[in-house]
Amino acid sequence: MGYYKMPEQTAQDFHVDEDGCRWFRTGDIGELYPDGTLKIIDRKKDLTKLANGEFISLGKIESCLRSSPYVENVCICTDRFRNEIIALIVPNQRILRTLAKDLQKEHLSFEQMCDDSMINEKIFESIVNHCRELAFKKREIPVKIVLVKEEWTQENNLLTAAFKMRRQAVQKFYQNKIQAIFDGISSSI
């Protein structure tokens, strides 16, 4: 039993214990309670370690940020040599246009809105306040955001068939932008 013609993946995902029982490693992280119930609290692949050794859950942060009206989609980026995180945000275009109108910037194109410093500042403030309302730890709050102009789709390979973000593909697509942002942040280890 395992994956068809994929022995390496089968060996990685299936474990045989000392009693000969075969277990499937889902990648879920859970809490086992005294009454025998199990609560799934995270995914192993969504945990990342910051430079100070602290672990954060990228999936948890992204899920919470998606509840902001400004956020259509989001990818949290880290650097193993740093403690700060940044957020690549696909903005909700309708809400972005409303904000631009409120700031008398309705004449800007969508691309110009994504680059506008005043719009970025307002959205960043909103994101930070949103994180604080959700009781995020300091290290879980992005120190910078980037409003990206590209929609993430299956066609550009930034989403899976199930419309889930392909983290590695997104980070590769924006690699230069991510590095430039981290290079511009003074670290606080």
C-alpha positions as CSV (number, residue, x, y, z in Angstrom):
1,M,0.0,0.0,0.0
2,G,1.2,3.5,-0.8
3,Y,1.6,5.8,-3.8
4,Y,1.5,4.3,-7.2
5,K,5.1,4.2,-8.7
6,M,6.3,6.6,-6.0
7,P,8.4,4.6,-3.5
8,E,10.2,7.7,-2.0
9,Q,6.9,9.5,-1.3
10,T,5.4,6.2,0.1
11,A,8.5,5.8,2.4
12,Q,8.2,9.4,3.6
13,D,4.4,9.4,4.2
14,F,3.9,5.9,5.6
15,H,5.5,4.6,8.8
16,V,5.6,1.1,10.3
17,D,5.9,1.1,14.1
18,E,7.6,-1.6,16.3
19,D,4.4,-3.6,16.4
20,G,4.2,-3.7,12.6
21,C,1.3,-1.3,12.4
22,R,1.3,0.9,9.3
23,W,0.6,4.6,9.9
24,F,0.0,7.4,7.4
25,R,1.7,10.7,8.3
26,T,-0.7,13.4,7.4
27,G,1.4,16.3,8.4
28,D,-1.2,17.5,10.8
29,I,-0.2,18.7,14.2
30,G,-2.7,17.8,17.0
31,E,-3.3,18.0,20.7
32,L,-4.4,14.8,22.4
33,Y,-6.7,15.4,25.4
34,P,-7.1,13.2,28.5
35,D,-10.5,12.0,27.3
36,G,-9.0,10.6,24.2
37,T,-10.1,13.2,21.8
38,L,-7.7,14.7,19.2
39,K,-7.8,18.3,18.1
40,I,-6.0,19.2,14.8
41,I,-4.3,22.6,15.5
42,D,-1.9,23.1,12.5
43,R,-0.1,21.6,9.6
44,K,3.6,20.7,9.9
45,K,4.4,22.3,6.5
46,D,3.0,25.6,7.6
47,L,5.3,26.0,10.6
48,T,8.5,27.9,10.0
49,K,11.4,28.8,12.3
50,L,12.6,32.4,12.7
51,A,16.2,33.3,13.3
52,N,15.6,33.5,17.1
53,G,14.3,29.9,17.1
54,E,10.7,30.8,17.5
55,F,8.2,28.9,15.4
56,I,5.3,30.6,13.7
57,S,2.4,29.2,11.7
58,L,2.2,30.7,8.2
59,G,-1.1,29.1,7.6
60,K,-2.7,30.6,10.7
61,I,-1.4,34.1,9.9
62,E,-2.5,33.9,6.3
63,S,-6.0,32.5,7.3
64,C,-6.5,35.4,9.7
65,L,-5.3,38.0,7.2
66,R,-7.7,36.7,4.6
67,S,-10.5,38.0,6.9
68,S,-9.3,41.6,6.3
69,P,-11.6,43.3,3.7
70,Y,-8.5,44.4,1.8
71,V,-7.1,40.9,1.3
72,E,-8.2,38.6,-1.5
73,N,-5.2,36.3,-1.0
74,V,-1.9,36.5,0.9
75,C,1.4,34.7,1.2
76,I,3.5,35.3,4.4
77,C,7.3,35.3,3.6
78,T,10.1,34.7,6.0
79,D,13.9,34.6,5.9
80,R,15.7,32.1,8.0
81,F,18.2,34.7,9.1
82,R,15.6,37.2,10.3
83,N,12.8,37.5,12.8
84,E,10.5,39.7,10.7
85,I,7.8,38.5,8.3
86,I,6.4,40.3,5.3
87,A,3.0,39.8,3.5
88,L,2.5,39.5,-0.2
89,I,-1.1,40.6,-0.6
90,V,-3.4,40.2,-3.6
91,P,-5.8,43.1,-2.8
92,N,-9.5,43.0,-3.1
93,Q,-9.9,45.2,-6.1
94,R,-13.4,46.5,-5.2
95,I,-12.3,47.5,-1.7
96,L,-9.0,48.9,-3.0
97,R,-10.9,51.2,-5.5
98,T,-13.2,52.4,-2.6
99,L,-10.1,53.3,-0.5
100,A,-8.5,55.0,-3.5
101,K,-11.7,57.1,-4.0
102,D,-11.7,58.0,-0.3
103,L,-8.1,59.2,-0.7
104,Q,-9.0,61.2,-3.9
105,K,-7.0,58.8,-6.0
106,E,-9.7,57.2,-8.0
107,H,-8.0,58.3,-11.2
108,L,-5.2,55.8,-10.6
109,S,-5.1,52.4,-12.5
110,F,-5.2,49.2,-10.4
111,E,-1.4,48.8,-10.9
112,Q,-0.8,52.4,-9.8
113,M,-3.0,51.9,-6.7
114,C,-0.9,48.9,-5.8
115,D,2.3,51.1,-5.9
116,D,0.8,54.2,-4.3
117,S,2.5,54.9,-1.0
118,M,-0.5,56.5,0.7
119,I,-2.7,53.5,-0.2
120,N,-0.1,51.1,0.9
121,E,0.3,52.9,4.2
122,K,-3.5,52.9,4.9
123,I,-3.7,49.2,4.1
124,F,-0.6,48.4,6.2
125,E,-2.1,50.2,9.2
126,S,-5.3,48.3,8.7
127,I,-3.5,45.0,8.6
128,V,-1.5,45.7,11.7
129,N,-4.6,46.8,13.6
130,H,-6.4,43.6,12.4
131,C,-3.5,41.5,13.6
132,R,-3.6,43.2,17.0
133,E,-7.4,42.7,17.3
134,L,-6.8,39.0,16.7
135,A,-4.1,39.0,19.5
136,F,-1.2,38.1,17.2
137,K,2.2,37.9,18.8
138,K,4.7,40.6,17.7
139,R,6.5,38.1,15.4
140,E,3.3,37.2,13.7
141,I,2.6,40.7,12.5
142,P,4.1,41.6,9.1
143,V,6.6,44.5,9.2
144,K,6.0,45.2,5.5
145,I,3.3,44.4,3.0
146,V,3.4,44.3,-0.8
147,L,0.3,44.8,-2.8
148,V,0.8,42.6,-5.8
149,K,-0.7,43.4,-9.2
150,E,-1.0,39.8,-10.5
151,E,-4.0,37.7,-9.8
152,W,-3.0,34.3,-8.5
153,T,-4.6,31.6,-10.7
154,Q,-4.2,28.0,-11.8
155,E,-3.1,29.3,-15.2
156,N,-0.1,31.1,-13.8
157,N,0.6,28.2,-11.5
158,L,0.3,30.2,-8.3
159,L,-2.8,28.2,-7.2
160,T,-3.5,24.5,-7.2
161,A,-6.6,22.9,-8.8
162,A,-8.2,23.2,-5.4
163,F,-7.5,26.9,-5.4
164,K,-4.9,26.7,-2.7
165,M,-1.8,28.8,-2.9
166,R,1.4,27.2,-4.1
167,R,3.7,28.8,-1.6
168,Q,7.0,27.9,-3.3
169,A,5.7,29.0,-6.7
170,V,4.5,32.4,-5.3
171,Q,7.8,33.0,-3.5
172,K,9.8,32.1,-6.6
173,F,7.6,34.4,-8.7
174,Y,8.3,37.3,-6.4
175,Q,11.8,36.3,-5.3
176,N,13.5,39.6,-6.3
177,K,10.8,41.7,-4.7
178,I,10.9,39.7,-1.4
179,Q,14.7,39.9,-1.2
180,A,14.7,43.6,-1.9
181,I,12.2,44.1,1.0
182,F,14.1,42.0,3.4
183,D,17.4,43.8,2.4
184,G,15.7,47.1,3.3
185,I,14.5,46.0,6.8
186,S,16.9,46.5,9.7
187,S,16.8,43.2,11.7
188,S,15.8,42.9,15.3
189,I,17.1,39.5,16.5
